[in-house]
């Protein structure tokens, strides 16, 4: 049987064992940074503990819908989120962290 889990307002994210990867470029040497997943993991505890986070997900970076429909709405409302007490706004995707890094740079 498949267990479905949903995230709603008030869901305890801190006790989760899930981690996300930081968006990052591919490092060509260890002097630049680590490409190892463990070195770039952000646990949900680290992300959510002692701060209010607005977390939104997109299916994939660089797609027309995500770039032109999903992301712009959050960007337009960023100041409203911050004024409402949100400390951090985080976008995630199932895409690799290198694509997310490139997309973040392209959206600036």
C-alpha positions in Angstrom: 0.0 0.0 0.0 1.2 3.5 -0.8 1.2 6.0 2.1 0.3 9.5 1.0 1.6 12.4 3.1 0.5 16.0 2.7 2.0 19.2 3.9 -0.3 21.8 5.3 -0.1 24.8 7.6 1.2 23.5 10.9 2.9 20.3 9.6 5.9 19.5 11.7 8.7 19.9 9.2 11.5 19.9 11.8 11.3 16.2 12.8 11.5 15.1 9.1 14.5 13.2 8.0 14.2 14.7 4.5 16.9 17.0 3.2 17.2 19.2 0.2 20.2 20.0 -1.9 21.6 23.6 -2.2 21.5 25.0 -5.7 25.1 25.2 -6.8 27.4 25.2 -9.8 29.5 22.1 -10.7 32.8 22.6 -9.0 35.8 21.7 -11.1 38.1 21.3 -8.0 37.8 20.8 -4.3 39.3 24.2 -3.8 36.1 25.7 -5.4 33.7 23.6 -3.3 32.3 20.2 -2.8 30.0 18.4 -5.3 29.2 15.7 -2.7 25.5 15.5 -1.8 26.2 15.1 1.9 28.3 18.3 2.0 25.4 20.3 0.3 22.4 18.8 2.1 20.1 21.1 4.1 17.9 19.2 6.5 14.4 20.4 7.0 15.2 20.9 10.6 18.0 23.3 9.5 15.7 25.0 7.1 12.6 25.5 9.3 13.9 25.6 12.9 13.5 29.0 14.5 12.3 30.7 11.3 9.2 31.1 9.2 9.7 29.8 5.7 7.6 30.0 2.6 8.4 26.9 0.6 7.2 26.4 -2.9 8.0 23.8 -5.5 8.1 23.8 -9.3 8.1 20.8 -11.6 11.3 21.8 -13.4 13.6 24.8 -14.0 13.9 26.4 -17.4 10.4 25.4 -18.5 8.1 28.1 -19.9 5.4 27.5 -17.4 7.8 27.5 -14.4 9.8 30.5 -15.6 6.8 32.5 -16.8 3.9 31.5 -14.5 5.0 29.8 -11.3 8.1 31.8 -10.2 7.1 35.4 -11.1 4.1 35.3 -8.8 6.3 34.4 -5.8 8.8 37.0 -6.8 6.1 39.7 -7.1 4.8 38.8 -3.6 8.2 38.5 -1.9 7.9 41.8 -0.1 4.4 40.9 1.1 5.7 37.5 2.5 8.6 39.2 4.3 6.3 41.9 5.7 4.0 39.2 7.0 6.8 37.7 9.0 8.3 35.2 6.6 12.1 35.0 7.1 13.0 33.1 4.0 11.4 32.2 0.7 12.6 28.9 -0.8 11.9 27.4 -4.2 12.6 23.7 -4.7 12.3 21.2 -7.5 13.1 17.6 -8.1 15.7 18.8 -10.7 19.4 18.5 -9.9 21.0 21.3 -7.9 23.2 22.4 -10.9 20.1 23.1 -13.1 18.5 25.0 -10.2 21.7 27.1 -9.8 21.7 28.0 -13.5 18.0 28.8 -13.4 18.4 31.1 -10.4 21.1 33.0 -12.2 19.0 33.2 -15.3 16.0 34.6 -13.4 17.9 37.5 -11.9 
